[in-house]
Amino acid sequence: MKASYTAGPDLHVLPSALPIPGLGDQPVNAFLLRSGQPILVDTGMPVDREGFLDSLWSLIEPADLRWVVVTHDDRDHTGALARILEAAPNAKVLANAISLTRISEEFAIPQDRVVTANPGSRVKVGDRELSFHRPPTFDSPGTLAVFDHSDGTLYSSDSFGTVVEEISQEFTELSEAEFFHGFEVLNRAIAPWTALVDETKFLRPVHELAALRPAKLLSAHGPTVREAAVPRLFEAMARIPSLPAWLPDADLDLEAALDAVEPPAA
C-alpha cells in the first residue's frame, strides 16, 4: 500500500500498485467518500489486505461506513471485502448480481446487506444519487462504472486506466505520451475483444459517459483526471477498437508479476 491522499473534499484515494515486469506499474486504487452516508468504492488487493484495512480505518470508524460499492468481482477490487463487512456492521454492498454471484464462490454476503444494480440503475444514497453504467472496457461481465451526480465524479472501474513507470496522483504529473501509451496497453489487455467489436456499438458507452460531463474521472487503475483533461481520455478510448489486439511480449515475465503480488505460503 501507498499513503492515502485526497482527490476532492472528503474524497480519499487508497492507492497501491501491481508491478508488471517489462511494462511498469499498474495503479490499483480504491476510493472512500466520507461525507453524507460514507461510501467505499472497491476494497484493494488481497496482498495488501492488512495495509489496506489500516489505511481505511485510519480515515473512518468502521461503524460509520454505510456502503461498499464493488465495481466488479476481480481480486484486486474485493481483497478486503469480507474483513470490511465483518468490521463494519452498518455497511451494505452495492454491486451487480453477476459480481455478487461470483464473490459467493469464496464467501457469502447476507441478503439483507446487499443492494443490486445494473447498467441503467439509479440508487439514492442519503443525499447522493448514483447512476450505474457499463464502461467501455472491462474484463468481468458484472462490471459497473458509477457516476456520482452530486459532485460529478465518475468511478470508471478498470476502464480508462494505464500502466506507467512511476505512479502519480494526478494526470497532469505524468508525461502524456507515457500515460496514453500505457492507456492503450491496459485497455486492450483487459478487453482483448475490443479488436473484434463493431466500432459503432463500442462507442455507445463512450458517448454515454462523455455526455455526463464528469468533473473528475477516477479509474481503479489510473491517476485522478480532472475536468479539462477528461475529454482527452474519451477521445483516446474511442480509438481503442481500431487498434490491434494487445498481446504480451514473449519475454514478458508473467510469473514474476504474479510472484510480486502473491502473499507467501503459510
N, C-alpha and C positions, 0 to 999 in steps of 0.2 A: 504494500500500500504506500501511496504518497500522501503528503499532507493535504487535507481538505482546503478548499478555497471557495470564494463566493462568485457566483455568476450574475447576481442581482439581489435585491432586497430579500433577505430571509431565504435565499436560494443557494444551497451549498452543493458543491461538486465533491464526490468521494472518488478520487481517481486512483487507478492502478495502470499497469502496463503488461501486455503479453509480448515477450520478445519473439520475433520471427527471424531466425538466423538468415542472413543474406538480404533481408528487406528492411529491418529496423524494428521499431516498437509499434504495436497496435495499442492505442489508448483503450482502457476499459473503465468506463465511468458509470456511477450511479448518482442519483440526484435526490436531495432532501429539500422539500419546501416546508418551512416551519410555520408559516403564518396560517391563520384560519384553522381548518382541520388538517394537521400536518400529513404530508404525503411523501412517501419514499418511492422513487421510480427505480426499480431493479435493485439487486442485492449482492452484486460483486461475484468474484470467483471463489471456488472452494479453497484454493491455495492461500487466499488472502483472508479467510473467514475470521480468524481471531483479530487481525488488524482492522478489518472492516467493521466488526462489531465495536471495537474500542473507539474507532473514529466516529461511528454513528452515535453511540451512547454518550460521547463527549459533547454532542450537539443537541441532543434531545433526550428527555427522560422516556424510558420505554412505555410507561403508562400514557404518555401524551401522543404517541404515534397512532394515527387513525386509519391510514390507508397505505397499502403496499401495492403499487401498480407493477405488474410483471409484463414487460413488453413482449416477451416470449420465453420459452422454456429452456433455452440453452444454458449450460452450466455457468457461463460467465455472467448470467443475469439472475441466477437463482442460488448462488453459492451459499448465502447465509439465510435463505428464506425460512427454513424450518426453525432455526435458532431465534430469528426475529419474532416469529409467531409465538414461540414459547415465552419469550420475554415481554412481549407487548400484547397484553390481553385484550386491548380495545381496538387492535388493528384488524382490518379486513383486507382480503386480497381482491384486487380488481384486475381481471385478465380475461383472455379469450378462452372459451371452453376447451378448445383443442390443446392449448398450453396446459390448462389445469389437468386434463386427462393424462398428458404425458408426464407432468410432475407427479401424478399419483402412482406412477411406476416406482417411485422412490419413497414417497411418504404421503400420507393422507392429510388433507386440509378439511376440517369440518365444514359442512354445507352452510352453516349459519355464519361462517366467516368468509364467504365467497360472494362476490358480485361479478357476473359475467358481462362482457361487452364484445361486440362485433364491429367491423368497419361500418361506419354509419351511425353507431350508437352515440348518444349523449348522456352523460351522467352528472348530476348535481352533487358536488362535494362541498358541503357547507355553502359559502357564498361564491364558490367557484363552479364554473361549468366546463367539463372536459368533453371534447369530442374525439372519436377514435377513427383511425384511418388506416388503410393498407399502404405501407410505404412502398416506394418504387422497387427497392431491392430488399431481399430477405432470404433467410435460409431455413425458416420454420413456418409451416402453414398457419400457426397461431399468432404470427407477429402483428403487433399493433403499434402505430405511431399515435402519439397523444398530443392534442393541442389544448392548451390552457387559454380559454377565451378571456380570462381576467387580466392577463399580462402579456398575451401574445407569444408565449413560449411554445415552440414545437419540440417535443421529445421524439426523436425520429428512430429510436431503437438502433439497429445495426446500420441502417441506411444513412448515406452522406458521411460515413466515416472515412478514415485514412490510415496509412502506415507511414511513419516518419522516423528520421534518425534520432531525433530528440523531441520528446513530448513537450508541448507548450500549452498554456492555459487558454490563450486567445489566438484566433485565426490570424490576427494581424502580427503576431510574433513569429510567424513561420514564413519561410520563402514560399511564394505562391506556386512556383514550379515544383517544389518538393511536395507541397500539400496536394496539388492536383495530380501529380504522378501517383502518389500513394492512394489517392481517392479512386483513380481508375483501377488500380490493382485490387483494393479491398472490395469495391462494389461489384467487381466481376468475380472475385474469388468466392464471395459469399453467395453469389447468384449466377453460376455459370450458364444458367438457362437464358440469360439476357441476350446471348448470341443467337438464340433461336426464336425470339418472340417477334410478334407483329409490333413494329415500332409505334404505330398509331395507338394501339392498346396500351403499350408501355407508358406512353406519355400522359395517359389519363390521370393516374395518381400524381404524377409530377405536377400537372396543371392544377389539380385539386388542391394540393398542398401549397403551391405558389399563390393560389387565389386567397389563401388565408392571410397572406402578407405577414409572416411571422416577424416579430420584433427580435427574437432570438431563436437560433436553431441549436439544439443540444443533442448531438449524437452520442450514443454509448461508446463510440469509437473515434471521437474527434474533439477538437477544441471548441470553445464557445465561439459561435459565429453570430455576429450582431447585424442589425437591420440592413445597413448599407451593403454588406457583403453577401447576405443570404441569396439574392438573385443569382449571383455567380455560381452557387452550388446547384441551383435548379438548372441552370444552363449546362453545367458540366454533367449533371445526371441525365439530361435529355440526350447526350451523346453516347451514353453507355451502350445501348443496343447496336450502335453502328460499329462498335469495336469488336475484334475477335475475342473468343472465349480466352480467359486468362488461365494459363497452366503454370505450375511452379517449375522453375529450372530443375534440370535433372540432378544438379548438385546441391539443391536446397535441402538442408539437414532438418527434415521434419521431426525426426526422433529427438534431436537436440531441443527443438521447440517444445515438444511435449515434456521432456525431462525438466525443462526450465520452470514449468508450472505445476508439475505433479508433486504433491507432498510426499515426503519419504515414507517408505513402507513401515508399518508398525513393527 
